[in-house]
Amino acid sequence: MRLLELAVHHFGPVKKASLTFGPGLNVLYGPNDLGKSHLAEAIRAVLLLPPSSSEHKNYLSWGTDETPAVSLTFQLEDQRFRVRKTFGAGARGTAVLERARGQGDSAREATARQVDGRLRELLAWGVAAPGGKSGPRGLPKTYLSTVLLGRQSEVASVLQRSLEQDPDGSAKERLTRALAAFAQPEQFRRVLQASQAQVDLAFDSRGLPRRARGSPFMGVREEVKVAEERLAELEQQVSGTEAVRQQLEALLNQRDELALKLDDARARQRLVREACDRASAIRAAEEALGQARRDLEQIEATQADVARRAAEVEALRDRVTAAEGELERAQGEVQAAERAVRAAEEALRTVTAERADAVLLKKQTLETRRVQLEAALTETSRRAEAARAAGVLVNQAQNAERRVAQALAEVERLERRATRSEVELRLATVPIDPLVQPGRRRFNICPVAPITT
């Protein structure tokens, strides 16, 4: 028999794997827990285990409800076969055996329960036919199945089983035919003799294991003793590891509690920080409110000052209006004075015989009038200056100044005319009374009333 191809799906920890075997010896190697033992177990199961056997639970994958499935292609002499099995309870367990007919075609050899019976006929490993009360339950074990497909931990069981223990004689017949085929060659005889020598070292004539020094079993016993001591040491380490694990769990629980406390502290810190932020915002708002109140007070004071200054401006406007009125009155008085001067001049032309004291009186009257006009002009200038200081009626004050200047110029002109009149009177050599002609009306020059300011 030669194995050709193996395909595995959801078999134990192996989710999916496929292998193609080459001629001769094939070796599966790799690190631990890679799935090598499960691939060997898949070969045992697809060849020996019924698909609905309860042992299929050992092949279920963790974390999934997928059904374990195995497909194996093998060759017996010149025939090629492929067996496919899915392992599960009831209808989930299926089996199909196919035989190749050439050019990629195949014929169904058996299905369901017939597959295991046909496989046991083809393999001839001493496995009894399935079914019945005497039929094997679970994974059957015979001498050849143990030798050819034994587990890694069952190496010693190869020496503990024999063909006599097989429930069927097909394995013995197969080995007999095989040995008969190798009976004549010299190389086979040497191999058989060497094998028998090793068997004689391990077993006595009764087939019992030898226990004398040099027996292979003694070495194995020593190895077993060493292994047991190592196992005890490992168990002790495991117990210590268990204590460490418990301590680790306690530390992890303590870490979780501290983590909860840390989260609680962080939450409280966040609340305190938010409260501090709110307090800072309140303080900033209070400061802004105080500044706003101060600004409001300043604005109110400014408004009051503006109102006061507006009242002052109104008062100054009233004063300017009064000054303008007084200026107009002064202008009227100046015009009246001009009229009086013109009247005096007219009287001077018509009256030729006035006395010198009357002329002097007129001069004094005119001088008094000039002084009064200058006083009125001074007061008007002062009021106009106050109006200019207000900064609101500058143009009006300037106009008032121009009118006062014109009034001063008119006063100076009147003074010059009065001076000319005085000179003319001084130059007169004739008394005033004789110059008065009979029949003419005598004019009396009355002084002009003074201008009140």
C-alpha positions as CSV (number, residue, x, y, z in Angstrom):
1,M,0.0,0.0,0.0
2,R,1.2,3.5,-0.8
3,L,-0.3,6.8,0.3
4,L,-0.6,9.4,-2.5
5,E,-2.7,12.4,-1.4
6,L,-4.3,13.6,1.8
7,A,-6.8,16.5,2.3
8,V,-8.1,17.6,5.7
9,H,-10.8,20.2,6.6
10,H,-11.7,21.3,10.1
11,F,-10.1,18.3,11.7
12,G,-9.2,19.3,15.3
13,P,-7.0,22.4,15.2
14,V,-6.3,21.9,11.5
15,K,-8.6,24.2,9.5
16,K,-7.4,23.1,6.1
17,A,-4.4,21.1,4.9
18,S,-3.4,19.1,1.8
19,L,-0.4,16.8,1.3
20,T,1.1,15.0,-1.7
21,F,3.2,12.0,-0.7
22,G,6.3,11.1,-2.8
23,P,7.7,7.6,-3.3
24,G,9.7,6.1,-0.6
25,L,10.0,7.5,3.0
26,N,8.0,10.7,3.7
27,V,8.7,12.6,6.9
28,L,6.5,15.3,8.5
29,Y,8.6,17.7,10.5
30,G,8.1,21.1,12.1
31,P,7.7,22.8,15.5
32,N,5.4,21.6,18.2
33,D,1.6,22.2,18.0
34,L,1.8,22.6,14.2
35,G,-0.7,19.7,13.6
36,K,1.6,16.9,12.6
37,S,0.0,14.4,15.0
38,H,-3.5,15.4,13.9
39,L,-2.6,14.7,10.2
40,A,-1.5,11.2,11.2
41,E,-4.7,10.8,13.3
42,A,-6.7,11.9,10.2
43,I,-5.1,9.0,8.2
44,R,-6.0,6.5,11.0
45,A,-9.6,7.8,11.1
46,V,-10.3,7.8,7.4
47,L,-9.0,4.2,7.1
48,L,-10.3,2.6,10.3
49,L,-13.0,4.7,12.0
50,P,-16.7,4.6,11.0
51,P,-17.9,8.1,10.2
52,S,-20.7,8.1,12.7
53,S,-18.6,6.8,15.6
54,S,-18.8,8.7,18.9
55,E,-15.1,9.2,18.8
56,H,-15.7,11.9,16.1
57,K,-16.1,14.4,19.0
58,N,-12.3,14.2,19.5
59,Y,-11.9,15.6,16.0
60,L,-14.2,18.6,16.3
61,S,-12.7,22.1,15.8
62,W,-13.0,24.7,18.5
63,G,-15.2,27.7,17.9
64,T,-17.0,26.3,14.8
65,D,-19.7,23.7,14.0
66,E,-18.1,22.6,10.8
67,T,-18.0,18.8,10.3
68,P,-14.5,17.2,10.2
69,A,-13.7,15.9,6.7
70,V,-10.8,13.8,5.4
71,S,-10.0,12.6,1.9
72,L,-7.2,10.0,1.3
73,T,-5.9,8.7,-2.1
74,F,-3.9,5.5,-1.9
75,Q,-2.6,2.7,-4.1
76,L,-2.9,-1.1,-3.6
77,E,-0.8,-3.0,-6.1
78,D,-1.9,-1.6,-9.4
79,Q,-5.2,-0.1,-8.2
80,R,-5.8,3.4,-7.0
81,F,-8.5,4.3,-4.5
82,R,-9.9,7.4,-2.9
83,V,-11.8,7.3,0.4
84,R,-13.7,10.4,1.7
85,K,-15.3,10.7,5.1
86,T,-17.1,13.3,7.1
87,F,-17.3,12.6,10.8
88,G,-20.5,13.4,12.7
89,A,-23.5,12.0,14.5
90,G,-26.4,10.6,12.4
91,A,-26.7,11.9,8.9
92,R,-23.7,14.2,9.2
93,G,-21.4,11.2,9.1
94,T,-20.8,10.1,5.4
95,A,-18.4,7.9,3.6
96,V,-17.6,7.3,-0.1
97,L,-15.0,4.9,-1.6
98,E,-14.0,5.4,-5.2
99,R,-11.7,3.4,-7.6
100,A,-9.9,5.1,-10.4
101,R,-10.6,3.8,-13.9
102,G,-8.0,5.8,-15.8
103,Q,-7.9,9.2,-17.6
104,G,-9.2,11.0,-14.5
105,D,-12.4,9.0,-14.3
106,S,-13.5,7.0,-11.2
107,A,-16.2,4.6,-10.2
108,R,-18.0,4.4,-6.9
109,E,-16.8,1.3,-5.0
110,A,-18.9,1.6,-1.9
111,T,-20.9,4.1,0.2
112,A,-22.0,4.6,3.8
113,R,-21.3,1.5,6.0
114,Q,-20.1,-0.6,3.1
115,V,-17.0,1.7,2.9
116,D,-15.5,0.4,6.1
117,G,-16.2,-3.3,5.2
118,R,-14.6,-2.8,1.8
119,L,-11.6,-1.0,3.2
120,R,-10.9,-3.8,5.7
121,E,-11.0,-6.3,2.9
122,L,-8.6,-4.3,0.8
123,L,-6.2,-3.5,3.7
124,A,-6.2,-7.0,5.3
125,W,-4.9,-5.7,8.6
126,G,-6.8,-8.1,10.8
127,V,-9.7,-5.8,11.5
128,A,-13.1,-7.5,11.9
129,A,-16.0,-6.5,9.6
130,P,-18.1,-3.7,11.1
131,G,-21.6,-4.3,12.6
132,G,-23.0,-6.8,15.0
133,K,-22.5,-7.2,18.7
134,S,-19.0,-8.6,18.1
135,G,-18.0,-5.8,15.8
136,P,-15.3,-3.3,17.0
137,R,-16.4,-0.1,18.6
138,G,-14.5,3.1,18.0
139,L,-11.0,3.0,16.4
140,P,-10.1,-0.7,16.0
141,K,-6.6,-1.9,17.0
142,T,-4.7,-4.8,15.5
143,Y,-1.1,-5.7,15.2
144,L,-0.6,-4.2,11.7
145,S,-2.7,-1.1,12.5
146,T,-0.5,-0.5,15.5
147,V,2.7,-1.1,13.7
148,L,1.8,0.9,10.6
149,L,-0.4,3.7,12.1
150,G,0.6,3.6,15.8
151,R,0.6,6.9,17.7
152,Q,3.9,8.5,18.8
153,S,3.1,7.8,22.4
154,E,2.3,4.1,21.7
155,V,5.7,2.9,20.5
156,A,6.0,0.3,23.3
157,S,2.6,-1.1,22.4
158,V,4.1,-2.5,19.1
159,L,6.1,-5.0,21.3
160,Q,3.0,-5.7,23.4
161,R,0.7,-6.8,20.6
162,S,0.8,-9.9,18.5
163,L,-1.0,-11.4,15.6
164,E,-2.8,-13.8,17.9
165,Q,-4.7,-11.0,19.5
166,D,-6.2,-9.9,16.1
167,P,-9.9,-10.6,15.8
168,D,-9.4,-11.5,12.2
169,G,-6.7,-13.7,10.5
170,S,-6.3,-11.5,7.5
171,A,-3.2,-9.8,8.9
172,K,-1.5,-13.1,9.6
173,E,-2.2,-14.3,6.1
174,R,-0.9,-11.1,4.6
175,L,2.3,-11.2,6.6
176,T,2.8,-14.9,5.7
177,R,2.5,-14.1,2.0
178,A,4.9,-11.2,2.4
179,L,7.4,-13.3,4.3
180,A,7.1,-16.1,1.8
181,A,7.9,-13.7,-0.9
182,F,11.2,-12.7,0.9
183,A,12.1,-16.3,2.1
184,Q,14.7,-17.1,-0.5
185,P,16.9,-14.0,-0.8
186,E,20.0,-13.9,1.4
187,Q,19.5,-10.4,2.5
188,F,16.1,-11.3,3.9
189,R,17.6,-14.2,5.8
190,R,20.2,-11.9,7.4
191,V,17.5,-9.4,8.3
192,L,15.3,-12.1,9.7
193,Q,18.2,-13.5,11.8
194,A,19.2,-10.1,13.1
195,S,15.5,-9.5,14.0
196,Q,15.3,-12.9,15.7
197,A,18.5,-12.2,17.7
198,Q,16.9,-8.9,19.0
199,V,13.7,-10.8,19.8
200,D,15.7,-13.4,21.8
201,L,17.4,-10.6,23.7
202,A,14.1,-9.2,24.7
203,F,12.0,-12.4,25.2
204,D,12.6,-15.9,26.6
205,S,11.4,-19.2,25.0
206,R,8.0,-18.7,26.6
207,G,7.6,-15.3,25.0
208,L,7.9,-13.5,28.3
209,P,10.1,-10.3,28.6
210,R,13.6,-10.9,29.9
211,R,14.5,-9.1,33.1
212,A,18.2,-9.9,33.3
213,R,21.0,-7.4,32.9
214,G,21.5,-6.4,29.3
215,S,17.8,-7.0,28.4
216,P,16.3,-4.2,26.3
217,F,13.5,-4.0,28.8
218,M,15.9,-3.1,31.6
219,G,17.1,-0.2,29.6
220,V,13.6,0.8,28.9
221,R,12.8,0.4,32.6
222,E,15.6,2.7,33.5
223,E,14.4,5.2,30.9
224,V,10.9,4.8,32.3
225,K,12.2,5.4,35.8
226,V,14.1,8.5,34.6
227,A,11.0,9.7,32.8
228,E,8.9,9.1,36.0
229,E,11.4,11.2,38.0
230,R,11.3,13.8,35.4
231,L,7.5,13.7,35.4
232,A,7.4,14.1,39.2
233,E,9.8,17.0,38.9
234,L,7.6,18.6,36.3
235,E,4.5,18.0,38.4
236,Q,6.2,19.8,41.2
237,Q,7.1,22.6,38.9
238,V,3.5,22.6,37.8
239,S,2.3,22.9,41.4
240,G,4.7,25.8,41.9
241,T,3.5,27.2,38.7
242,E,-0.1,26.9,39.9
243,A,0.9,28.9,43.0
244,V,2.5,31.5,40.8
245,R,-0.6,31.5,38.6
246,Q,-2.9,32.1,41.6
247,Q,-0.6,34.9,42.7
248,L,-0.7,36.3,39.2
249,E,-4.5,36.1,39.2
250,A,-4.5,37.9,42.6
251,L,-2.2,40.6,41.2
252,L,-4.4,40.9,38.1
253,N,-7.5,41.3,40.2
254,Q,-5.6,43.9,42.3
255,R,-4.6,45.6,39.1
256,D,-8.2,45.7,37.9
257,E,-9.3,47.2,41.2
258,L,-6.6,49.8,41.0
259,A,-7.6,50.5,37.4
260,L,-11.2,51.1,38.6
261,K,-10.0,53.3,41.4
262,L,-7.8,55.2,38.9
263,D,-10.7,55.7,36.5
264,D,-12.8,56.9,39.5
265,A,-10.0,59.3,40.5
266,R,-9.6,60.5,36.9
267,A,-13.4,61.1,36.8
268,R,-13.2,63.1,40.1
269,Q,-10.2,65.0,38.8
270,R,-12.1,65.8,35.7
271,L,-15.0,67.1,37.8
272,V,-12.7,69.2,39.9
273,R,-11.0,70.6,36.8
274,E,-14.4,71.5,35.3
275,A,-15.4,73.1,38.6
276,C,-12.1,75.1,38.6
277,D,-12.8,76.1,35.0
278,R,-16.3,77.3,36.0
279,A,-14.9,79.2,39.0
280,S,-12.3,80.8,36.8
281,A,-15.0,81.7,34.3
282,I,-17.1,83.2,37.1
283,R,-14.2,85.2,38.4
284,A,-13.5,86.4,34.8
285,A,-17.1,87.3,34.4
286,E,-17.2,89.2,37.7
287,E,-14.0,91.1,36.7
288,A,-15.6,91.9,33.3
289,L,-18.8,93.0,35.1
290,G,-16.8,95.2,37.5
291,Q,-14.9,96.7,34.5
292,A,-18.3,97.2,32.7
293,R,-19.7,98.9,35.7
294,R,-16.7,101.2,36.0
295,D,-16.9,101.9,32.2
296,L,-20.6,102.6,32.7
297,E,-19.9,105.0,35.6
298,Q,-17.3,106.7,33.5
299,I,-19.7,107.0,30.6
300,E,-22.4,108.4,32.8
301,A,-19.8,110.9,34.2
302,T,-18.8,111.8,30.7
303,Q,-22.5,112.2,29.7
304,A,-23.0,114.4,32.7
305,D,-19.9,116.5,31.8
306,V,-21.1,116.6,28.2
307,A,-24.5,117.8,29.4
308,R,-22.8,120.4,31.7
309,R,-20.7,121.6,28.8
310,A,-23.7,121.7,26.6
311,A,-25.5,123.8,29.2
312,E,-22.4,126.1,29.3
313,V,-22.4,126.3,25.5
314,E,-26.1,127.2,25.6
315,A,-25.3,129.9,28.2
316,L,-22.4,131.2,26.1
317,R,-24.8,131.2,23.1
318,D,-27.2,133.3,25.2
319,R,-24.4,135.6,26.2
320,V,-23.3,135.9,22.6
321,T,-26.8,136.7,21.6
322,A,-27.0,139.3,24.3
323,A,-23.6,140.7,23.2
324,E,-24.9,140.9,19.7
325,G,-27.9,142.8,20.9
326,E,-25.8,145.1,22.9
327,L,-23.5,145.5,19.8
328,E,-26.6,146.4,17.8
329,R,-27.6,148.9,20.5
330,A,-24.0,150.3,20.4
331,Q,-24.2,150.6,16.6
332,G,-27.5,152.4,17.1
333,E,-26.0,154.8,19.6
334,V,-23.0,155.3,17.2
335,Q,-25.5,156.2,14.5
336,A,-27.3,158.5,16.9
337,A,-23.9,160.1,17.7
338,E,-23.2,160.5,14.1
339,R,-26.6,162.1,13.7
340,A,-25.8,164.4,16.6
341,V,-22.4,165.3,15.1
342,R,-24.1,166.1,11.9
343,A,-26.5,168.2,13.7
344,A,-23.7,169.9,15.6
345,E,-21.9,170.6,12.3
346,E,-25.1,172.0,10.9
347,A,-25.5,174.1,14.0
348,L,-21.9,175.2,13.7
349,R,-22.5,176.3,10.2
350,T,-25.7,178.2,11.1
351,V,-24.6,179.6,14.4
352,T,-21.7,181.9,14.1
353,A,-21.9,183.7,17.3
354,E,-21.9,181.0,19.9
355,R,-19.8,181.5,22.9
356,A,-16.6,179.6,23.4
357,D,-17.9,177.9,26.5
358,A,-20.7,176.4,24.5
359,V,-18.2,174.9,22.1
360,L,-16.2,173.6,25.0
361,L,-19.3,172.1,26.5
362,K,-20.1,170.4,23.2
363,K,-16.5,169.1,23.1
364,Q,-16.8,167.8,26.7
365,T,-20.1,166.2,25.8
366,L,-18.6,164.5,22.8
367,E,-15.6,163.3,24.8
368,T,-17.9,161.9,27.4
369,R,-19.8,160.1,24.7
370,R,-16.5,158.8,23.3
371,V,-15.5,157.4,26.7
372,Q,-18.9,155.7,27.0
373,L,-18.6,154.2,23.6
374,E,-15.1,152.9,24.4
375,A,-16.4,151.3,27.6
376,A,-19.3,149.7,25.7
377,L,-16.8,148.6,23.1
378,T,-14.5,147.1,25.8
379,E,-17.4,145.2,27.4
380,T,-18.6,144.0,24.0
381,S,-15.0,142.8,23.2
382,R,-14.8,141.0,26.5
383,R,-18.1,139.2,25.8
384,A,-17.1,138.4,22.3
385,E,-13.8,136.9,23.7
386,A,-15.8,134.7,26.1
387,A,-17.9,133.5,23.2
388,R,-14.7,132.7,21.2
389,A,-13.4,130.7,24.2
390,A,-16.5,128.5,24.0
391,G,-15.2,127.3,20.5
392,V,-18.7,127.1,19.1
393,L,-19.6,130.6,17.8
394,V,-16.1,131.7,16.5
395,N,-17.4,133.1,13.3
396,Q,-20.1,135.1,15.0
397,A,-17.5,136.5,17.5
398,Q,-15.3,137.5,14.6
399,N,-18.2,139.3,13.0
400,A,-18.8,141.1,16.3
401,E,-15.2,142.1,16.4
402,R,-15.4,143.5,12.9
403,R,-18.4,145.5,13.8
404,V,-16.7,146.8,17.0
405,A,-13.7,147.8,15.0
406,Q,-16.0,149.7,12.6
407,A,-17.6,151.4,15.6
408,L,-14.1,152.4,16.9
409,A,-13.2,153.7,13.5
410,E,-16.4,155.7,13.5
411,V,-15.6,157.1,17.0
412,E,-12.1,158.2,15.8
413,R,-13.7,159.9,12.8
414,L,-16.1,161.7,15.1
415,E,-13.2,162.7,17.4
416,R,-11.4,164.1,14.4
417,R,-14.4,166.1,13.3
418,A,-14.9,167.4,16.9
419,T,-11.3,168.5,16.9
420,R,-11.7,170.4,13.7
421,S,-14.8,172.1,15.1
422,E,-12.8,173.1,18.2
423,V,-10.0,174.6,16.0
424,E,-12.5,176.5,14.0
425,L,-14.1,177.9,17.2
426,R,-10.6,179.0,18.5
427,L,-9.9,180.7,15.3
428,A,-13.1,182.8,15.5
429,T,-12.2,186.3,16.6
430,V,-15.7,187.8,16.7
431,P,-17.8,187.3,19.8
432,I,-20.7,185.0,19.4
433,D,-23.5,187.4,20.5
434,P,-22.8,190.2,18.0
435,L,-22.7,187.6,15.2
436,V,-26.3,186.7,16.0
437,Q,-28.4,188.6,13.5
438,P,-31.7,190.0,14.6
439,G,-34.6,188.1,13.4
440,R,-32.8,184.7,13.4
441,R,-33.8,181.9,15.7
442,R,-31.2,180.9,18.2
443,F,-30.4,177.2,18.3
444,N,-29.6,175.4,21.6
445,I,-27.2,172.4,21.3
446,C,-28.4,169.8,23.7
447,P,-26.0,167.1,24.8
448,V,-26.7,163.5,23.7
449,A,-27.8,161.2,26.4
450,P,-25.0,158.7,27.4
451,I,-25.1,155.1,26.1
452,T,-25.9,152.6,28.8
453,T,-24.1,149.3,28.7
